[in-house]
Amino acid sequence: FQQFSDTGSRKEHVKITSEPKPGFLERLSETSGGMLMGLVTFLLALYVLFTNEGRALRTAKSLDEGLSLVVPLDSIHSISQQNEGRLVHLAGALSTSKPLFDPSYGLSIQAVKLKRNVEMYQWVEYEDSKEYEENGEIKKETKYSYNTEWKSEVVNSRNFDREIGHKNPSAMAVESFTAVSPNVQVGSFVLSKGLVDKIDDFKQLSLSHLEDPHADVTRGGDYFYHSENPRRPEVGDLRVSFFYAGLSGDDPYLGSADKVTVIARQRGDQLVPYHTKSGDVLQILYPGDLSVEEVFQQEHQSNTMKTWALRAAGWLSMFVGISLMTRIFYTLVDWFPVVRDLVNLGLKAFAFCVASSLSLLTISVGWLFYRPLWALLIALLSIVPIVLAKSRVPPKKQQ
């Protein structure tokens, strides 16, 4: 059963499919597959939680070590042999030897990176599904809608439910790319590839001062259009925009060169990674002019945020894994609505308590080799969810 409507460039249709309601053995088989997936998710959560604690403590120790050893440079324009092999701190304006070009559009800029972003006007499919039970069958109603949008990636229209009338080209005539300057310096010091990779604060480049590069290309705002009518584009039309990161020279339209703060090991005239005794690597770059204390404070904050994000992800994965592994109890009683709802609630409470306790216990094991006292306290804390859950169970009546 299908319904069609066409509203401008947006088209819609509805498809309804039905299948027999799965039997008990079929649902049991699906639950068994879910249990295996749950076991994999559970083991992955254990690995993430355990390794995350060691990583966080190792990073914190490396940052403390770096803060105690770093040497602020007096000048970025002279290289002192006394600092050879040492961890140094410097701040200054970026500089590159040559500007970056895109000859196809007559564009050049003195920057560390230049990115050409190409978008094509294409059909995009959206679907919204809902399931319901009717006459002993499971029916699925799916609403497909189609709209034309600018997309950076080619949308494969062969996977559409209805390709007729919504066909996209299979490739773009112009490709996106990112050009990186081969030599980036701060004063007399050359930045390593790892430091250059950290310069990623891209800003869109204004094209207002440029002319149309070709007869078949039209400039509109900050885009170059490969289109006969940019105001009413057709499927397959292209628009091109440019972004830059790390302005490395004075520009009459963009201003002065960007300043960065770097902490890395000095090796001749190069700034390279510094290997700490804890086994970590320090090569830090931040935009702006920051002091040593400000840099390491931001690094500690970043480490803390990453640690808590991985802890939350680990706990959630463990909760999902336990829920999938215990789903079989729900399947066994899903014929009885009242019992099914009670079992479902109990299984979720069980998964929550066990995931919380095991997460804390795994974290405590991760701390055991670094901070034994804290590990013991966290291990004791892991018992709390189980104790709370047990305390809510009503005591049996005395005979």
For each residue, the residues with C-beta under 8 A, 3 or more apart:
1: 14 15 16
2: 13 14 15
3: 12 13 14
4: 11 12 13
5: 11 12 13
6: 10 11 12
7: 10 11 12
8:
9: 147 148
10: 6 7 145 146 147
11: 4 5 6 7 145 146 165 166
12: 3 4 5 6 7 143 144 145 146
13: 2 3 4 5 143 144 161 162
14: 1 2 3 141 142 143 144
15: 1 2 141 142 144 161
16: 1 139 140 141 142
17: 139 140 142
18: 134 137 138 139 140
19: 137 138
20: 136 137 138
21: 133 136 137 138
22: 26 27 30 138
23: 26 27
24: 27 28
25: 28 29
26: 22 23 29 30
27: 22 23 24 30 31 331 334
28: 24 25 31 32 328 331
29: 25 26 32 33
30: 22 26 27 33 34
31: 27 28 34 35 327 328 331
32: 28 29 35 36 328
33: 29 30 36 37
34: 30 31 37 38 324 327
35: 31 32 38 39 324 325 327 328
36: 32 33 39 40
37: 33 34 40 41 324
38: 34 35 41 42 320 321 322 323 324 325 327
39: 35 36 42 43 321 325
40: 36 37 43 44 321
41: 37 38 44 45 317 318 320 321 324
42: 38 39 45 46 317 318 321 322 325
43: 39 40 46 47 321
44: 40 41 47 48 317 321
45: 41 42 48 49 314 315 317 318 321 359
46: 42 43 49 50 314 318 358 362
47: 43 44 50 51
48: 44 45 51 52 310 313 314 317
49: 45 46 52 53 310 311 314 315 318 359 362 363 366
50: 46 47 53 54 362 363 365 366
51: 47 48 54 55 366
52: 48 49 55 56 307 310 311 314 366
53: 49 50 56 57 307 363 366 367 370
54: 50 51 57 58 366 369 370
55: 51 52 58 59 307
56: 52 53 59 60 303 304 306 307
57: 53 54 60 61 367 370 371
58: 54 55 61 62 278 279 280
59: 55 56 62 63 280 303
60: 56 57 63 64 300 303
61: 57 58 64 65 276 278 280
62: 58 59 65 66 276 278 279 280 281 282
63: 59 60 66 67 282 296 299 300 303
64: 60 61 67 68
65: 61 62 68 69 276 277 278
66: 62 63 69 70 87 263 274 276 282 296
67: 63 64 70 292 293 296
68: 64 65
69: 65 66 86 87
70: 66 67 87 88 89 263 292
71: 83 86 87 88 89
72: 88 89 90 292
73: 76 80 83 88 89 90
74:
75: 78 187
76: 73 90 91 92 186 187 188 189
77: 187 188
78: 75 188
79: 188 189 266 268 269
80: 73 83
81: 84
82:
83: 71 73 80 86 88 266
84: 81 266 267 268
85: 265 266 267
86: 69 71 83 265 266
87: 66 69 70 71 263 264 265 274 282
88: 70 71 72 73 83 263 264 265 266 271
89: 70 71 72 73 261 262 263 292 295
90: 72 73 76 186 187 189 261 262
91: 76 186 259 260 261 262 288 289 290
92: 76 186 187 259 260
93: 186 248 256 257 258 259
94: 112 184 185 186 199 246 247 248 257 258 259 260
95: 184 185 186 187 248 249 257
96: 99 100 110 111 112 181 183 184 185 248 249
97: 181 182 183
98: 181
99: 96 108 109 110 111 249
100: 96 108 109 110 111 113 114 179 181
101: 107 108 179
102: 105 106 107 108 114 116 179 242
103: 106
104: 174 213
105: 102 116 210 213 217 224 240 242
106: 102 103 210 211 213
107: 101 102 205 207 210 242
108: 99 100 101 102
109: 99 100 114 205 244 247 251 254
110: 96 99 100 247 248 249 251 257
111: 96 99 100 114 181 244 245 246 247 248 249
112: 94 96 180 181 184 196 199 245 246 248
113: 100 178 179 180 181 199 200 202 244 245 246
114: 100 102 109 111 178 179 242 243 244
115: 176 177 178 179 202 242 243 244 245
116: 102 105 176 177 178 240 241 242
117: 152 176 240 241 242 243
118: 152 172 174 175 176 238 239 240
119: 150 151 152 238 239 240 241
120: 150 151 154 168 169 172 236 237 238
121: 148 149 150 227 233 234 235 236 237 238 239
122: 148 149 150 151 154 155 157 168 169 235 236
123: 146 147 148 155 157 160 166 167 168 235
124: 146 147 148 149 151 155
125: 144 145 146 155 157 159 160 161 166
126: 144 145 146 147
127: 142 143 144 145 161
128: 142 143 145
129: 140 141 142 143
130: 140 141
131: 138 139 140 141
132: 138 139 141
133: 21 136 137 138 139
134: 18 137 139
135:
136: 20 21 133
137: 18 19 20 21 133 134
138: 18 19 20 21 22 131 132 133
139: 16 17 18 131 132 133 134
140: 16 17 18 129 130 131
141: 14 15 16 129 130 131 132
142: 14 15 16 17 127 128 129 161
143: 12 13 14 127 128 129
144: 12 13 14 15 125 126 127 160 161 162
145: 10 11 12 125 126 127 128
146: 10 11 12 123 124 125 126 160 162 166
147: 9 10 123 124 126
148: 9 121 122 123 124 233 235
149: 121 122 124
150: 119 120 121 122 239
151: 119 120 122 124 154 155
152: 117 118 119 176
153:
154: 120 122 151 168 169 170 171 172
155: 122 123 124 125 151 168
156: 159 168
157: 122 123 125 160 163 166 167 168
158: 163
159: 125 156
160: 123 125 144 146 157 163 166
161: 13 15 125 127 142 144
162: 13 144 146 165 166
163: 157 158 160 166 167
164: 167
165: 11 162
166: 11 123 125 146 157 160 162 163
167: 123 157 163 164 235
168: 120 122 123 154 155 156 157 235 236
169: 120 122 154 172 235 236
170: 154
171: 154
172: 118 120 154 169 175 238
173: 226 238
174: 104 118 226 238 240
175: 118 172
176: 115 116 117 118 152
177: 115 116
178: 113 114 115 116
179: 100 101 102 113 114 115
180: 112 113 196
181: 96 97 98 100 111 112 113 184 196 248
182: 97
183: 96 97 190
184: 94 95 96 112 181 190 191 195 196 199 246 248
185: 94 95 96 188 189 190 191
186: 76 90 91 92 93 94 95 189 191 260 262 271
187: 75 76 77 90 92 95
188: 76 77 78 79 185 269
189: 76 79 90 185 186 262 266 269 270 271
190: 183 184 185 269 270 271
191: 184 185 186 195 196 262 270 271 285
192: 195 196 264 270 271 272 273 283
193: 196 197
194: 197 198 273 283
195: 184 191 192 198 199 262 264 271 283 285
196: 112 180 181 184 191 192 193 199
197: 193 194 200
198: 194 195 285
199: 94 112 113 184 195 196 245 246 260 285
200: 113 197 245
201: 245 246 287
202: 113 115 243 244 245
203: 243 244 245
204: 222 241 242 243
205: 107 109 222 241 242 243 244
206: 209 222 253
207: 107 210 219 221 222 223 224 242
208: 222
209: 206 253
210: 105 106 107 207 213 219
211: 106 219
212: 215 217 218 219 224
213: 104 105 106 210 217 224
214: 217
215: 212
216: 226
217: 105 212 213 214 224 225 226
218: 212 224 225 227 230
219: 207 210 211 212 223 224 225
220: 223 225 230
221: 207
222: 204 205 206 207 208 241
223: 207 219 220 230 239 240 241
224: 105 207 212 213 217 218 219 239 240 241
225: 217 218 219 220 230 233 237 238 239 240
226: 173 174 216 217 237 238 239 240
227: 121 218 230 233 234 237 238 239
228: 234
229: 232 233
230: 218 220 223 225 227 233 237 239
231:
232: 229
233: 121 148 225 227 229 230 237 239
234: 121 227 228 237
235: 121 122 123 148 167 168 169
236: 120 121 122 168 169
237: 120 121 225 226 227 230 233 234
238: 118 119 120 121 172 173 174 225 226 227
239: 118 119 121 150 223 224 225 226 227 230 233
240: 105 116 117 118 119 174 223 224 225 226
241: 116 117 119 204 205 222 223 224
242: 102 105 107 114 115 116 117 204 205 207
243: 114 115 117 202 203 204 205
244: 109 111 113 114 115 202 203 205 247 254
245: 111 112 113 115 199 200 201 202 203
246: 94 111 112 113 184 199 201 258 260
247: 94 109 110 111 244 251 254 255 256 257 258
248: 93 94 95 96 110 111 112 181 184 257 258
249: 95 96 99 110 111 257
250: 255 256 257
251: 109 110 247 254 255
252:
253: 206 209
254: 109 244 247 251
255: 247 250 251
256: 93 247 250
257: 93 94 95 110 247 248 249 250
258: 93 94 246 247 248 287
259: 91 92 93 94 287 288 289
260: 91 92 94 186 199 246 285 286 287 288
261: 89 90 91 284 285 286 287 288 289 290 295
262: 89 90 91 186 189 191 195 271 284 285
263: 66 70 87 88 89 282 283 284 285 292 295
264: 87 88 192 195 271 272 273 274 282 283 284
265: 85 86 87 88 271 272 273 274 282 283
266: 79 83 84 85 86 88 189 270 271
267: 84 85 270 271 272
268: 79 84
269: 79 188 189 190
270: 189 190 191 192 266 267
271: 88 186 189 190 191 192 195 262 264 265 266 267 283
272: 192 264 265 267 283
273: 192 194 264 265 281 282 283
274: 66 87 264 265 281 282 283
275: 279 280 281 282
276: 61 62 65 66 279 280 281 282
277: 65
278: 58 61 62 65
279: 58 62 275 276
280: 58 59 61 62 275 276
281: 62 273 274 275 276
282: 62 63 66 87 263 264 265 273 274 275 276
283: 192 194 195 263 264 265 271 272 273 274
284: 261 262 263 264 295 299
285: 191 195 198 199 260 261 262 263
286: 260 261 290 295 298
287: 201 258 259 260 261
288: 91 259 260 261
289: 91 259 261
290: 91 261 286 294 295 298
291: 294 295
292: 67 70 72 89 263 295 296
293: 67 296 297
294: 290 291 297 298
295: 89 261 263 284 286 290 291 292 298 299
296: 63 66 67 292 293 299 300
297: 293 294 300 301
298: 286 290 294 295 301 302
299: 63 284 295 296 302 303
300: 60 63 296 297 303 304
301: 297 298 304 305
302: 298 299 305 306
303: 56 59 60 63 299 300 306 307
304: 56 300 301 307 308
305: 301 302 308 309
306: 56 302 303 309 310
307: 52 53 55 56 303 304 310 311
308: 304 305 311 312
309: 305 306 312 313
310: 48 49 52 306 307 313 314
311: 49 52 307 308 314 315 359 363
312: 308 309 315 316
313: 48 309 310 316 317
314: 45 46 48 49 52 310 311 317 318 359 362
315: 45 49 311 312 318 319 355 356 359
316: 312 313 319 320
317: 41 42 44 45 48 313 314 320 321
318: 41 42 45 46 49 314 315 321 322 355 358 359
319: 315 316 322 323 351 352 355
320: 38 41 316 317 323 324
321: 38 39 40 41 42 43 44 45 317 318 324 325
322: 38 42 318 319 325 326 350 351 354 355
323: 38 319 320 326 327 347 348 351
324: 34 35 37 38 41 320 321 327
325: 35 38 39 42 321 322
326: 322 323 329 330 347 350 351
327: 31 34 35 38 323 324 330 331 347
328: 28 31 32 35 331 332
329: 326 332 333 343 347
330: 326 327 333 334 340 343 344 347
331: 27 28 31 327 328 334
332: 328 329
333: 329 330 336 339 340 343
334: 27 330 331 340
335: 340
336: 333 339 340
337: 340 341
338: 341 342
339: 333 336 342 343
340: 330 333 334 335 336 337 343 344
341: 337 338 344 345
342: 338 339 345 346
343: 329 330 333 339 340 346 347
344: 330 340 341 347 348
345: 341 342 348 349
346: 342 343 349 350
347: 323 326 327 329 330 343 344 350 351
348: 323 344 345 351 352
349: 345 346 352 353 389
350: 322 326 346 347 353 354 389
351: 319 322 323 326 347 348 354 355
352: 319 348 349 355 356 385
353: 349 350 356 357 385 386 388 389
354: 322 350 351 357 358 385 386
355: 315 318 319 322 351 352 358 359
356: 315 352 353 359 360 382 385
357: 353 354 360 361 382 383 384 385 386
358: 46 318 354 355 361 362 382
359: 45 49 311 314 315 318 355 356 362 363 382
360: 356 357 363 364 378 379 381 382
361: 357 358 364 365 378 379 382
362: 46 49 50 314 358 359 365 366
363: 49 50 53 311 359 360 366 367 378
364: 360 361 367 368 374 375 376 377 378 379 382
365: 50 361 362 368 375 379
366: 49 50 51 52 53 54 362 363 375
367: 53 57 363 364 370 371 372 374 375 378
368: 364 365 372 375
369: 54
370: 53 54 57 367
371: 57 367 374 375
372: 367 368 375 376
373: 376 377
374: 364 367 371 377 378
375: 364 365 366 367 368 371 372 378 379
376: 364 372 373 379 380
377: 364 373 374 380 381
378: 360 361 363 364 367 374 375 381 382
379: 360 361 364 365 375 376 382 383
380: 376 377 383
381: 360 377 378 384
382: 356 357 358 359 360 361 364 378 379 385
383: 357 379 380 386 387
384: 357 381 387 388
385: 352 353 354 356 357 382 388 389
386: 353 354 357 383 389 390
387: 383 384 390 391
388: 353 384 385 391 392
389: 349 350 353 385 386 392 393
390: 386 387 393
391: 387 388
392: 388 389
393: 389 390
394:
395:
396:
397:
398:
399:
